[in-house]
Amino acid sequence: MKERLQQAVLELIVDKGLKFTISDIAAKVAISKRTFYEHFSSKQHIIETIVDEAIEEVKQRERSIFNREDWSCEQKLRDILLIVPSGLQVEDTVLLDQMKRFAPNEWLKIEKLLREEWETVQQIIELGINNGEFRPMDVPSVIQVLRGASMAIFDPEFQNHSAKPLAEVVETMVDLVMHGIVDRKE
């Protein structure tokens, strides 16, 4: 039942942003509000659960990619940088702004992930440099560029002015990082 409720909330977020009610959730799943409260104490609690699970999903996917022995550092780096949690495909740009305004604690968790969780990426870059797959460079500077780009992409102000879905913007950032901006015709 918890999974059904969370799925209903994700669907409501797509339809209404964060402006849904417990009654909306109950109606969507065809249950009573009392049944909802048997699983979650509040709207905030279910949003918190969804965000926490999305962050854990990102971390698990990172670990899984990092541990792929049959993949190159380039493939690992690309796939890790492309991770957007499956349950939080933030296609509606209004949601990012609403999250920042109406669920500030959950927004802070997302910001913390974007700001601090770069160890795996750093390890891949260092390994790629050491094995000759990547050219030598100052890894802390690369991490700072990636951190800044990620923070900018998830910034509601940017998303409010972007015509592209989040996943597509992330793909552009990763392509730029992996291949640069110069078109090298051979």
Backbone as CSV, one residue per row, in Angstrom:
resi,resn,N_x,N_y,N_z,CA_x,CA_y,CA_z,C_x,C_y,C_z
1,MET,0.830,-1.203,0.000,0.000,0.000,0.000,0.875,1.268,0.000
2,LYS,1.982,1.227,0.754,2.863,2.399,0.783,3.341,2.752,-0.621
3,GLU,3.717,1.720,-1.387,4.203,1.970,-2.749,3.106,2.573,-3.614
4,ARG,1.878,2.086,-3.470,0.756,2.637,-4.243,0.516,4.098,-3.885
5,LEU,0.599,4.402,-2.606,0.419,5.785,-2.171,1.518,6.682,-2.728
6,GLN,2.749,6.208,-2.670,3.863,7.000,-3.196,3.712,7.202,-4.701
7,GLN,3.307,6.173,-5.415,3.100,6.306,-6.856,1.990,7.317,-7.152
8,ALA,0.939,7.271,-6.363,-0.156,8.227,-6.540,0.341,9.652,-6.323
9,VAL,1.174,9.854,-5.313,1.712,11.191,-5.043,2.585,11.645,-6.204
10,LEU,3.419,10.744,-6.735,4.253,11.122,-7.884,3.384,11.542,-9.068
11,GLU,2.293,10.834,-9.293,1.377,11.205,-10.382,0.697,12.541,-10.090
12,LEU,0.312,12.759,-8.838,-0.303,14.036,-8.474,0.686,15.184,-8.617
13,ILE,1.943,14.937,-8.290,2.963,15.974,-8.442,3.069,16.389,-9.908
14,VAL,3.007,15.420,-10.812,3.058,15.739,-12.244,1.850,16.599,-12.622
15,ASP,0.680,16.258,-12.078,-0.554,16.987,-12.424,-0.683,18.333,-11.723
16,LYS,-0.316,18.369,-10.427,-0.627,19.547,-9.617,0.579,20.207,-8.954
17,GLY,1.768,19.674,-9.171,2.898,20.150,-8.385,2.710,19.681,-6.954
18,LEU,3.124,20.486,-6.002,2.975,20.108,-4.594,1.653,20.590,-3.999
19,LYS,0.770,21.086,-4.838,-0.514,21.611,-4.361,-1.601,20.534,-4.393
20,PHE,-1.302,19.392,-3.834,-2.288,18.326,-3.698,-2.597,18.147,-2.222
21,THR,-3.702,17.472,-1.957,-4.121,17.263,-0.569,-4.151,15.769,-0.254
22,ILE,-4.312,15.473,1.010,-4.480,14.080,1.431,-5.747,13.518,0.786
23,SER,-6.767,14.332,0.655,-8.001,13.890,-0.008,-7.733,13.524,-1.465
24,ASP,-6.880,14.294,-2.143,-6.514,13.971,-3.527,-5.833,12.607,-3.602
25,ILE,-4.934,12.361,-2.655,-4.213,11.078,-2.641,-5.197,9.941,-2.406
26,ALA,-6.053,10.097,-1.396,-7.023,9.052,-1.057,-7.949,8.764,-2.237
27,ALA,-8.400,9.811,-2.908,-9.289,9.623,-4.059,-8.571,8.902,-5.200
28,LYS,-7.339,9.253,-5.431,-6.572,8.649,-6.527,-6.374,7.153,-6.309
29,VAL,-6.184,6.744,-5.061,-5.930,5.335,-4.753,-7.227,4.626,-4.339
30,ALA,-8.317,5.367,-4.233,-9.620,4.821,-3.832,-9.563,4.198,-2.439
31,ILE,-9.054,5.004,-1.496,-9.006,4.602,-0.092,-9.536,5.752,0.754
32,SER,-9.697,5.493,2.031,-10.088,6.570,2.939,-8.842,7.325,3.392
33,LYS,-9.066,8.543,3.881,-7.935,9.304,4.430,-7.362,8.564,5.646
34,ARG,-8.231,7.878,6.365,-7.770,7.106,7.526,-6.745,6.051,7.102
35,THR,-7.001,5.383,5.967,-6.059,4.381,5.467,-4.730,5.046,5.110
36,PHE,-4.788,6.227,4.516,-3.550,6.957,4.231,-2.757,7.157,5.521
37,TYR,-3.445,7.625,6.572,-2.765,7.936,7.832,-2.241,6.693,8.553
38,GLU,-2.679,5.527,8.160,-2.113,4.296,8.707,-0.681,4.077,8.191
39,HIS,-0.350,4.708,7.071,0.960,4.512,6.438,1.866,5.730,6.523
40,PHE,1.276,6.917,6.501,2.046,8.154,6.557,1.357,9.119,7.507
41,SER,2.149,9.857,8.271,1.566,10.762,9.264,1.067,12.075,8.660
42,SER,1.554,12.409,7.455,1.174,13.685,6.851,1.606,13.720,5.385
43,LYS,1.183,14.766,4.709,1.631,15.018,3.336,3.142,15.212,3.336
44,GLN,3.641,15.958,4.327,5.084,16.191,4.428,5.835,14.871,4.596
45,HIS,5.289,13.954,5.362,5.941,12.667,5.610,6.077,11.865,4.314
46,ILE,5.044,11.850,3.480,5.140,11.076,2.234,6.108,11.750,1.262
47,ILE,6.134,13.079,1.221,7.099,13.782,0.364,8.516,13.492,0.849
48,GLU,8.714,13.540,2.155,10.028,13.230,2.735,10.461,11.811,2.363
49,THR,9.543,10.868,2.456,9.853,9.475,2.111,10.253,9.353,0.645
50,ILE,9.529,10.010,-0.228,9.826,9.954,-1.667,11.203,10.553,-1.955
51,VAL,11.507,11.699,-1.355,12.805,12.334,-1.575,13.933,11.463,-1.020
52,ASP,13.747,10.943,0.195,14.777,10.081,0.795,15.037,8.849,-0.063
53,GLU,13.970,8.239,-0.570,14.139,7.051,-1.417,14.795,7.406,-2.750
54,ALA,14.484,8.578,-3.287,15.114,9.006,-4.543,16.614,9.226,-4.341
55,ILE,16.990,9.833,-3.226,18.405,10.058,-2.936,19.114,8.723,-2.748
56,GLU,18.489,7.805,-2.042,19.095,6.481,-1.848,19.216,5.749,-3.190
57,GLU,18.214,5.905,-4.059,18.284,5.297,-5.390,19.491,5.823,-6.167
58,VAL,19.720,7.133,-6.105,20.873,7.736,-6.792,22.160,7.107,-6.271
59,LYS,22.280,7.007,-4.960,23.493,6.447,-4.362,23.680,4.973,-4.743
60,GLN,22.599,4.200,-4.749,22.699,2.790,-5.138,23.082,2.644,-6.604
61,ARG,22.481,3.460,-7.471,22.820,3.395,-8.891,24.282,3.781,-9.115
62,GLU,24.754,4.784,-8.381,26.177,5.164,-8.471,27.073,3.989,-8.107
63,ARG,26.783,3.343,-6.970,27.599,2.208,-6.530,27.576,1.086,-7.555
64,SER,26.413,0.809,-8.103,26.276,-0.252,-9.093,27.107,0.045,-10.339
65,ILE,27.042,1.277,-10.815,27.825,1.676,-11.991,29.315,1.620,-11.676
66,PHE,29.703,2.158,-10.529,31.120,2.180,-10.151,31.696,0.759,-10.096
67,ASN,30.910,-0.186,-9.645,31.394,-1.561,-9.486,31.383,-2.374,-10.779
68,ARG,30.953,-1.811,-11.889,30.955,-2.524,-13.170,32.397,-2.672,-13.656
69,GLU,32.951,-3.841,-13.517,34.339,-4.072,-13.916,34.513,-4.118,-15.430
70,ASP,33.435,-4.381,-16.155,33.521,-4.485,-17.609,33.329,-3.130,-18.304
71,TRP,33.148,-2.051,-17.550,32.942,-0.738,-18.138,34.202,0.111,-18.035
72,SER,34.397,0.963,-19.024,35.508,1.925,-18.997,35.174,3.047,-18.014
73,CYS,36.176,3.807,-17.635,35.948,4.974,-16.777,35.044,5.980,-17.481
74,GLU,35.218,6.123,-18.787,34.367,7.046,-19.548,32.898,6.649,-19.445
75,GLN,32.610,5.375,-19.640,31.222,4.907,-19.572,30.666,5.074,-18.156
76,LYS,31.472,4.756,-17.149,31.026,4.910,-15.760,30.724,6.376,-15.450
77,LEU,31.649,7.256,-15.827,31.467,8.676,-15.547,30.208,9.204,-16.229
78,ARG,30.058,8.874,-17.497,28.882,9.329,-18.248,27.589,8.858,-17.592
79,ASP,27.510,7.571,-17.267,26.269,7.030,-16.710,25.967,7.589,-15.326
80,ILE,26.985,7.805,-14.525,26.749,8.383,-13.195,26.264,9.825,-13.320
81,LEU,26.876,10.594,-14.204,26.461,11.987,-14.366,25.050,12.111,-14.935
82,LEU,24.587,11.078,-15.636,23.242,11.107,-16.229,22.139,10.681,-15.261
83,ILE,22.493,10.267,-14.067,21.472,9.770,-13.137,20.501,10.877,-12.749
84,VAL,19.227,10.601,-12.994,18.121,11.395,-12.470,17.185,10.359,-11.854
85,PRO,16.817,10.495,-10.582,15.993,9.464,-9.944,14.742,9.148,-10.744
86,SER,14.446,7.862,-10.884,13.322,7.438,-11.714,11.991,7.980,-11.221
87,GLY,11.796,8.063,-9.924,10.530,8.559,-9.387,10.403,10.060,-9.416
88,LEU,11.496,10.746,-9.620,11.473,12.205,-9.594,11.977,12.775,-10.906
89,GLN,11.385,12.353,-11.994,11.705,12.943,-13.288,11.053,14.320,-13.305
90,VAL,11.788,15.310,-12.883,11.234,16.639,-12.645,11.057,17.363,-13.982
91,GLU,10.057,16.937,-14.724,9.814,17.547,-16.032,9.064,18.871,-15.886
92,ASP,8.246,18.987,-14.853,7.500,20.208,-14.634,8.394,21.176,-13.860
93,THR,8.842,22.225,-14.521,9.795,23.138,-13.902,9.219,23.833,-12.674
94,VAL,7.912,23.948,-12.582,7.280,24.579,-11.430,7.573,23.779,-10.161
95,LEU,7.714,22.472,-10.299,7.931,21.622,-9.133,9.201,21.995,-8.387
96,LEU,10.281,22.282,-9.099,11.526,22.641,-8.425,11.326,23.883,-7.558
97,ASP,10.635,24.866,-8.094,10.367,26.079,-7.337,9.466,25.777,-6.144
98,GLN,8.433,24.955,-6.352,7.541,24.602,-5.257,8.272,23.819,-4.175
99,MET,9.171,22.929,-4.580,9.935,22.147,-3.615,10.759,23.090,-2.743
100,LYS,11.383,24.063,-3.374,12.224,25.011,-2.641,11.386,25.841,-1.663
101,ARG,10.176,26.226,-2.081,9.336,27.093,-1.249,8.496,26.330,-0.234
102,PHE,7.925,25.176,-0.639,6.941,24.505,0.210,7.465,23.253,0.906
103,ALA,8.634,22.771,0.505,9.250,21.616,1.174,10.739,21.918,1.352
104,PRO,11.037,22.992,2.090,12.430,23.453,2.166,13.396,22.415,2.747
105,ASN,12.943,21.616,3.695,13.836,20.595,4.258,14.201,19.548,3.218
106,GLU,13.248,19.192,2.379,13.521,18.202,1.332,14.401,18.819,0.251
107,TRP,14.178,20.095,-0.047,15.026,20.790,-1.023,16.468,20.827,-0.519
108,LEU,16.653,21.066,0.776,18.002,21.092,1.344,18.699,19.742,1.192
109,LYS,17.945,18.649,1.293,18.528,17.316,1.088,19.015,17.161,-0.357
110,ILE,18.221,17.654,-1.295,18.600,17.572,-2.707,19.832,18.443,-2.960
111,GLU,19.824,19.655,-2.416,20.981,20.536,-2.568,22.237,19.915,-1.961
112,LYS,22.090,19.280,-0.803,23.234,18.633,-0.149,23.791,17.529,-1.038
113,LEU,22.920,16.746,-1.648,23.359,15.694,-2.563,24.150,16.308,-3.717
114,LEU,23.624,17.373,-4.308,24.284,18.016,-5.446,25.601,18.685,-5.057
115,ARG,25.687,19.155,-3.822,26.861,19.882,-3.360,27.957,18.963,-2.830
116,GLU,27.574,17.863,-2.166,28.558,17.100,-1.409,28.851,15.692,-1.908
117,GLU,27.990,15.103,-2.662,28.140,13.681,-3.005,28.906,13.489,-4.314
118,TRP,30.211,13.757,-4.292,31.021,13.677,-5.506,32.188,12.706,-5.392
119,GLU,32.240,11.927,-4.292,33.379,11.033,-4.076,33.523,9.991,-5.185
120,THR,32.413,9.384,-5.588,32.469,8.346,-6.621,32.953,8.920,-7.944
121,VAL,32.431,10.081,-8.306,32.852,10.743,-9.543,34.346,11.058,-9.463
122,GLN,34.789,11.558,-8.326,36.206,11.877,-8.150,37.064,10.620,-8.312
123,GLN,36.630,9.514,-7.724,37.391,8.262,-7.840,37.483,7.804,-9.295
124,ILE,36.390,7.915,-10.034,36.398,7.504,-11.441,37.342,8.382,-12.254
125,ILE,37.297,9.685,-12.035,38.178,10.595,-12.777,39.636,10.290,-12.454
126,GLU,39.938,10.120,-11.176,41.319,9.806,-10.783,41.775,8.486,-11.392
127,LEU,40.923,7.478,-11.371,41.261,6.182,-11.974,41.483,6.344,-13.476
128,GLY,40.610,7.110,-14.136,40.751,7.346,-15.569,42.036,8.077,-15.923
129,ILE,42.444,9.010,-15.078,43.718,9.714,-15.297,44.877,8.740,-15.103
130,ASN,44.812,7.961,-14.034,45.900,7.020,-13.729,46.070,5.930,-14.785
131,ASN,44.963,5.500,-15.398,45.085,4.443,-16.409,45.221,4.994,-17.833
132,GLY,45.317,6.323,-17.964,45.538,6.942,-19.266,44.287,7.153,-20.093
133,GLU,43.140,6.847,-19.542,41.888,7.024,-20.282,41.482,8.502,-20.356
134,PHE,41.774,9.261,-19.301,41.504,10.698,-19.269,42.836,11.432,-19.247
135,ARG,42.848,12.625,-19.806,44.069,13.417,-19.773,44.276,13.966,-18.366
136,PRO,45.526,14.224,-17.999,45.799,14.762,-16.660,45.134,16.121,-16.476
137,MET,44.544,16.321,-15.305,43.914,17.603,-14.979,43.757,17.694,-13.469
138,ASP,43.457,18.885,-12.991,43.257,19.110,-11.570,41.855,18.618,-11.196
139,VAL,41.806,17.478,-10.525,40.528,16.825,-10.226,39.624,17.696,-9.341
140,PRO,40.131,18.352,-8.294,39.234,19.217,-7.508,38.566,20.310,-8.354
141,SER,39.281,20.830,-9.339,38.683,21.848,-10.218,37.575,21.240,-11.072
142,VAL,37.806,20.034,-11.575,36.778,19.350,-12.375,35.536,19.105,-11.523
143,ILE,35.732,18.634,-10.306,34.598,18.379,-9.407,33.847,19.677,-9.131
144,GLN,34.555,20.766,-8.932,33.893,22.050,-8.671,33.069,22.491,-9.878
145,VAL,33.585,22.286,-11.086,32.827,22.620,-12.299,31.564,21.762,-12.383
146,LEU,31.704,20.466,-12.140,30.547,19.568,-12.177,29.517,19.937,-11.110
147,ARG,30.010,20.232,-9.918,29.122,20.634,-8.820,28.355,21.896,-9.211
148,GLY,29.070,22.887,-9.718,28.430,24.139,-10.109,27.418,23.948,-11.226
149,ALA,27.776,23.133,-12.218,26.851,22.874,-13.328,25.602,22.162,-12.824
150,SER,25.780,21.187,-11.967,24.630,20.445,-11.442,23.730,21.342,-10.607
151,MET,24.326,22.153,-9.750,23.530,23.079,-8.932,22.752,24.049,-9.830
152,ALA,23.402,24.520,-10.884,22.743,25.469,-11.790,21.587,24.820,-12.539
153,ILE,21.778,23.590,-12.972,20.735,22.898,-13.727,19.496,22.643,-12.868
154,PHE,19.705,22.304,-11.613,18.574,22.023,-10.729,17.998,23.276,-10.079
155,ASP,18.595,24.427,-10.335,18.106,25.680,-9.784,16.749,26.011,-10.404
156,PRO,15.736,26.236,-9.568,14.404,26.554,-10.111,14.403,27.754,-11.044
157,GLU,15.247,28.742,-10.786,15.285,29.916,-11.665,15.703,29.530,-13.076
158,PHE,16.691,28.641,-13.204,17.099,28.176,-14.527,15.975,27.362,-15.158
159,GLN,15.415,26.448,-14.394,14.366,25.583,-14.928,13.139,26.381,-15.361
160,ASN,12.844,27.478,-14.666,11.696,28.307,-15.049,11.883,28.954,-16.424
161,HIS,13.136,29.079,-16.867,13.422,29.722,-18.153,13.912,28.731,-19.206
162,SER,13.934,27.466,-18.874,14.400,26.454,-19.815,13.206,25.778,-20.479
163,ALA,13.291,25.629,-21.782,12.216,24.972,-22.511,12.425,23.455,-22.563
164,LYS,13.565,22.999,-22.096,13.922,21.580,-22.182,13.612,20.861,-20.878
165,PRO,13.222,19.591,-20.962,13.030,18.785,-19.746,14.365,18.590,-19.023
166,LEU,14.295,18.381,-17.727,15.488,18.230,-16.904,16.431,17.167,-17.447
167,ALA,15.913,16.002,-17.796,16.786,14.916,-18.277,17.560,15.343,-19.515
168,GLU,16.942,16.121,-20.380,17.621,16.592,-21.594,18.706,17.626,-21.262
169,VAL,18.443,18.479,-20.296,19.436,19.461,-19.879,20.631,18.743,-19.249
170,VAL,20.363,17.710,-18.449,21.444,16.922,-17.847,22.279,16.272,-18.952
171,GLU,21.625,15.733,-19.984,22.354,15.130,-21.110,23.268,16.149,-21.790
172,THR,22.802,17.376,-21.959,23.629,18.425,-22.566,24.854,18.701,-21.708
173,MET,24.661,18.801,-20.387,25.789,19.041,-19.486,26.810,17.906,-19.594
174,VAL,26.327,16.668,-19.574,27.230,15.518,-19.619,27.964,15.477,-20.957
175,ASP,27.268,15.754,-22.050,27.915,15.783,-23.360,29.016,16.849,-23.393
176,LEU,28.737,18.014,-22.824,29.728,19.083,-22.769,30.949,18.660,-21.946
177,VAL,30.703,18.038,-20.808,31.808,17.588,-19.957,32.636,16.511,-20.653
178,MET,31.972,15.587,-21.293,32.665,14.438,-21.875,33.344,14.773,-23.207
179,HIS,32.785,15.732,-23.975,33.291,15.961,-25.325,33.674,17.405,-25.633
180,GLY,33.460,18.307,-24.699,33.799,19.707,-24.941,32.790,20.376,-25.860
181,ILE,33.110,21.587,-26.258,32.196,22.381,-27.077,32.675,22.476,-28.530
182,VAL,33.942,22.198,-28.781,34.514,22.319,-30.113,34.148,21.084,-30.941
183,ASP,33.661,21.310,-32.150,33.332,20.209,-33.069,34.586,19.843,-33.857
184,ARG,35.187,18.760,-33.519,36.437,18.336,-34.155,36.116,17.404,-35.315
185,LYS,36.041,17.966,-36.498,35.813,17.164,-37.717,37.138,16.562,-38.131
186,GLU,37.182,15.276,-38.322,38.441,14.611,-38.730,38.487,14.516,-40.219
